[in-house]
Amino acid sequence: MDETVAEYIRRTVLKIPRDEIKTMLQKWGFLSETQLQTINFRQIKENISQEVVQLCEENSADIKQAAVLDIIYNHIYPNKRVWSVYQMNKTGEETVFFDLTDFKKKFKRRLRSALKNVTINFREYEDNAIWIRIAWGTPYTKPNQYKTSYVVYHSQTPYVFISASVLKSNLPLLCQALVVATNYRDIREMELRSHSLNSLKDIVFKRYSQDFQTYYPRPLQERNVAPESVDVRIIQENRNEKERIERVNREAFGDGPQPKLEFAQYKLETMFKSDPKMDVLDKKEPFRCLVKFSSPHLLESLKSLAPAGMADAPLSPLLTCIPQKARNYFKIREKKGFFPGSFVSP
């Protein structure tokens, strides 16, 4: 077994929590149960990793087997990476027939026609998700197994989730290979990023549903408030306002937890509004601005603004409708206010 392969397997094992090493090696399936029984999983991880490497040497492991172990690790711990959402588009309404064997063949051929030194590994999972691991090299160097890109593609959908390598120059090659392999016309980034891969899937696959379209608020029942004291009236007024904010927040965000989104972006075109008699602007050109939001948990942060007293309720639809706009790419039009214009993407 090559020394670089041995070192890569050792480092991969060291990343796994000690209590889960045995389970993950069983999922890997490269070592037999008899071999796994010889490993003392109660010792420190460094010693465990050395024993795993020794057994892999007996089985003559190569980089392909090592890559499979890495895919399994990233599938179990996808939150260790940052994921971006991409949407592919096709011409017209034609049906795109998906064949996995043909997809793999086209993907490999396209990438290797542009870059010879690249390793590509696939693994399919039960939810129709195809995980692709790409290690990039250069025309003069072997692929760097520690600077990999990951792609998660659900067949029969236009959405792709990419965790790019630090080698950003290879991202266009990756996108081109995806378009060719899936028979789509083009691909674009949706400007949605998060460590939580499942939350991104919830948004684009509509597994997350806000309740503002189906929730019909009921008027709050009046309560008898003693008029004797001003303090009592103030307390009641504060209670009513708190209930109103909770109701409005529930209409906008729903009752359940929000998908964990960490980045969203708007591109807005805003017309300047002034008295025509003032003739402030000679040209009727819109203001163009780029608005970026980032937070460890963006949607939960927005949801907490009004209850915390940091914003008026209800929040602007530009903020509460981020998941829907991310899926639909529709245009926002308002007759009044500062925000009329076209929504390009969060």
C-alpha positions in Angstrom: 0.0 0.0 0.0 1.3 3.4 -0.9 2.5 5.6 2.0 0.2 8.5 1.0 -2.8 6.2 1.0 -1.8 4.9 4.5 -1.5 8.4 5.8 -4.8 9.5 4.4 -6.6 6.5 5.9 -4.9 7.2 9.3 -6.0 10.9 9.2 -9.6 10.0 8.2 -9.8 7.6 11.2 -8.5 10.2 13.5 -11.4 12.6 12.5 -14.0 10.0 13.5 -15.3 10.1 17.2 -13.8 7.1 18.9 -17.2 5.6 19.9 -18.2 5.6 16.2 -15.0 4.3 14.5 -16.1 0.6 14.6 -19.6 1.4 13.1 -18.1 3.5 10.3 -15.5 0.9 9.4 -18.4 -1.7 9.2 -20.2 0.6 6.8 -17.0 0.9 4.8 -16.9 -2.8 4.4 -13.3 -3.0 3.3 -12.1 -4.8 6.5 -13.8 -8.1 7.4 -15.5 -8.7 10.7 -12.7 -11.0 11.8 -10.2 -8.2 11.2 -12.3 -5.7 13.1 -12.5 -8.0 16.1 -8.7 -7.8 16.4 -8.8 -4.0 17.0 -9.1 -2.6 20.5 -11.5 0.3 20.1 -11.1 1.4 23.7 -7.5 2.6 23.3 -6.6 6.1 22.1 -7.5 7.0 18.6 -3.9 7.3 17.4 -3.3 3.6 18.3 -6.6 2.6 16.7 -5.7 4.4 13.5 -2.3 2.6 13.3 -4.0 -0.8 13.7 -6.5 0.1 11.0 -3.7 1.1 8.6 -1.9 -2.1 9.3 -5.0 -4.1 8.4 -5.5 -2.0 5.3 -1.9 -2.8 4.2 -2.7 -6.5 4.5 -5.7 -6.0 2.2 -3.6 -3.8 -0.2 -5.9 -0.8 0.0 -5.6 1.9 -2.7 -6.8 5.5 -3.0 -10.2 4.3 -4.3 -11.0 2.4 -1.0 -9.6 5.4 1.0 -11.9 7.8 -0.9 -14.9 5.6 -0.2 -14.2 5.9 3.6 -14.0 9.7 3.2 -17.3 9.8 1.4 -18.9 7.8 4.2 -17.5 10.1 6.8 -18.8 13.2 5.0 -22.2 11.7 4.4 -22.5 11.1 8.2 -21.0 14.5 9.1 -22.1 16.8 6.2 -22.1 19.8 8.6 -18.3 19.7 8.6 -18.4 21.3 5.2 -20.0 24.5 3.7 -22.6 23.7 1.1 -23.9 25.9 -1.8 -27.0 25.3 -3.8 -26.9 25.4 -7.6 -29.9 25.1 -10.0 -29.6 23.7 -13.5 -31.9 24.8 -16.4 -33.0 23.0 -19.5 -34.3 24.1 -22.8 -38.1 24.1 -23.0 -40.2 21.5 -21.2 -38.5 18.3 -22.5 -38.1 15.4 -20.1 -34.6 14.6 -19.0 -34.1 10.9 -18.8 -31.6 9.9 -16.1 -29.3 6.9 -16.4 -26.8 6.5 -13.6 -24.2 4.6 -15.7 -24.4 7.2 -18.5 -24.2 10.0 -15.9 -20.9 8.6 -14.4 -19.4 8.1 -17.8 -20.1 11.6 -19.1 -19.1 13.2 -15.8 -15.7 11.5 -15.8 -15.0 12.0 -19.5 -15.8 15.7 -19.3 -13.6 16.4 -16.2 -10.7 14.3 -17.4 -10.7 15.9 -20.9 -10.0 19.2 -19.1 -7.7 17.9 -16.4 -5.9 14.6 -16.4 -4.8 14.5 -12.8 -8.1 14.1 -11.0 -9.7 11.3 -9.0 -13.5 10.9 -9.1 -15.5 8.6 -6.8 -19.2 8.0 -6.7 -21.5 6.5 -4.0 -25.3 6.1 -4.2 -27.6 6.4 -1.3 -31.2 5.3 -0.7 -32.8 8.8 -1.1 -31.7 8.9 -4.8 -28.7 11.0 -3.8 -25.5 10.5 -5.7 -22.4 11.6 -3.7 -19.4 12.6 -5.8 -15.9 13.2 -4.4 -13.4 14.9 -6.6 -9.7 15.3 -5.7 -7.9 17.9 -7.9 -4.4 17.9 -9.2 -2.6 20.0 -11.8 -1.0 19.1 -15.2 2.2 18.4 -13.2 1.1 17.2 -9.8 -1.0 14.3 -8.5 -4.5 15.0 -7.0 -4.5 16.5 -3.6 -6.7 14.2 -1.5 -6.9 16.8 1.3 -8.5 19.5 -0.9 -11.5 17.8 -2.3 -14.8 19.0 -3.7 -18.1 17.2 -2.9 -21.2 17.1 -5.0 -24.6 15.8 -3.9 -27.0 15.4 -6.8 -30.6 14.0 -6.5 -31.5 12.4 -9.8 -34.6 13.8 -11.6 -34.2 17.2 -9.9 -32.4 20.3 -11.2 -30.7 21.0 -7.9 -27.1 20.3 -7.0 -25.4 20.8 -3.7 -21.7 21.6 -3.9 -19.0 21.8 -1.3 -16.2 23.3 -3.3 -12.5 22.8 -2.8 -10.3 25.6 -1.7 -9.1 25.5 -5.3 -11.8 27.8 -6.6 -10.4 27.8 -10.1 -11.7 24.2 -10.6 -15.4 25.1 -9.9 -16.2 26.1 -13.5 -14.9 22.7 -14.7 -17.1 20.9 -12.1 -20.2 22.9 -13.2 -19.5 22.1 -16.9 -19.2 18.4 -16.1 -22.5 18.4 -14.2 -24.4 20.2 -17.1 -23.0 17.8 -19.7 -23.6 14.6 -17.6 -27.2 15.6 -16.7 -28.2 16.9 -20.2 -29.2 20.3 -18.9 -28.5 23.6 -20.6 -26.8 25.7 -17.9 -26.3 26.0 -14.2 -26.4 29.0 -11.8 -25.6 29.5 -8.1 -28.7 30.3 -6.0 -26.7 32.3 -3.4 -27.8 30.0 -0.5 -25.0 28.6 1.7 -25.0 26.7 4.9 -23.2 24.0 6.9 -26.5 22.3 7.2 -27.0 20.3 4.0 -30.4 18.9 5.2 -31.7 22.5 5.7 -30.8 23.5 2.2 -32.6 20.4 0.9 -35.6 21.2 3.0 -35.8 24.7 1.3 -35.3 23.7 -2.3 -37.3 20.5 -2.2 -40.2 22.3 -0.4 -40.0 20.0 2.6 -40.0 23.2 4.7 -43.4 25.0 4.6 -44.2 28.4 6.1 -47.7 28.7 7.4 -48.6 32.2 6.3 -50.7 30.9 3.4 -52.8 28.5 5.4 -52.9 30.1 8.9 -55.9 32.3 9.5 -55.4 34.5 12.6 -58.3 34.7 15.0 -59.0 37.9 16.9 -57.9 37.8 20.5 -60.6 37.6 23.0 -61.0 40.7 25.1 -60.1 40.2 28.8 -61.5 42.2 31.7 -58.9 44.6 32.9 -59.3 46.4 36.1 -59.3 50.2 35.3 -58.4 51.2 38.8 -54.7 51.2 38.2 -52.6 52.7 35.4 -50.0 50.0 36.0 -52.6 47.3 35.3 -53.5 48.9 32.0 -49.8 49.1 31.1 -49.2 45.5 31.9 -52.3 44.5 29.8 -51.1 46.6 26.9 -47.7 45.1 27.0 -49.3 41.6 27.2 -51.5 42.4 24.2 -48.6 43.7 22.2 -46.5 40.6 23.0 -49.4 38.3 21.9 -49.8 40.3 18.7 -46.0 40.0 17.9 -46.2 36.2 18.5 -49.2 35.9 16.3 -47.7 37.9 13.4 -44.4 35.9 13.8 -46.3 32.7 13.6 -48.1 33.8 10.4 -44.7 34.7 8.8 -42.5 31.8 10.0 -44.8 29.0 11.1 -44.6 27.1 14.4 -41.8 24.7 13.7 -38.0 25.2 13.7 -36.5 27.0 10.8 -34.1 25.5 8.3 -30.5 26.3 9.2 -29.5 28.8 6.5 -26.2 30.8 6.9 -26.1 33.0 3.9 -28.6 34.7 1.5 -28.2 37.5 -1.0 -30.5 39.9 -2.8 -29.9 41.9 -5.9 -32.4 44.8 -5.9 -33.3 47.5 -8.5 -34.9 50.4 -6.8 -36.4 53.4 -8.4 -35.8 56.8 -6.8 -39.1 58.4 -5.8 -39.4 62.2 -5.7 -41.7 65.0 -6.7 -41.7 65.3 -10.6 -41.6 69.1 -10.3 -38.3 68.9 -8.4 -36.6 67.2 -11.3 -33.9 65.7 -9.1 -32.8 63.1 -11.6 -32.3 63.7 -15.3 -32.2 60.0 -16.1 -34.8 57.5 -14.9 -32.2 54.8 -14.0 -32.8 52.5 -11.1 -30.5 52.3 -8.1 -28.9 48.8 -8.1 -27.7 47.4 -4.8 -26.6 44.0 -3.4 -27.8 43.1 0.0 -26.1 40.2 1.8 -27.3 38.4 5.0 -25.1 36.1 7.0 -25.6 34.4 10.4 -24.9 31.1 12.1 -28.7 30.5 11.8 -30.1 33.2 9.5 -33.9 32.4 9.6 -34.0 31.9 13.3 -32.2 35.2 13.8 -34.8 37.0 11.6 -37.6 35.2 13.5 -36.3 36.5 16.8 -36.0 40.2 15.8 -39.5 41.3 16.6 -39.9 39.4 19.9 -36.6 40.9 21.0 -37.8 44.4 20.2 -35.1 44.9 17.6 -37.6 45.3 14.7 -41.3 46.1 14.2 -43.7 43.3 13.5 -44.5 42.2 10.9 -41.1 42.0 9.2 -40.7 43.0 5.6 -41.7 40.2 3.1 -38.3 40.6 1.7 -37.0 38.9 4.9 -39.8 36.5 5.8 -40.1 34.9 2.3 -36.5 34.0 1.7 -37.1 30.2 1.4 -40.0 30.7 -1.1 -38.0 33.2 -3.2 -35.0 30.9 -3.2 -37.1 28.1 -4.7 -39.3 30.2 -7.1 -37.0 33.0 -8.3 -40.1 35.2 -8.8 -40.1 38.9 -9.2 -41.2 41.3 -6.5 -43.3 44.3 -7.5 -44.6 47.0 -5.2 -46.4 50.1 -6.2 -45.3 52.1 -3.2 -42.3 52.2 -0.9 -38.6 52.0 -1.4 -38.2 48.4 -2.5 -39.9 47.8 -5.9 -37.7 45.8 -8.3 -36.7 42.4 -9.4 -35.6 39.7 -7.1 -32.7 37.8 -8.6 -31.7 35.4 -5.9 -31.1 34.7 -2.4 
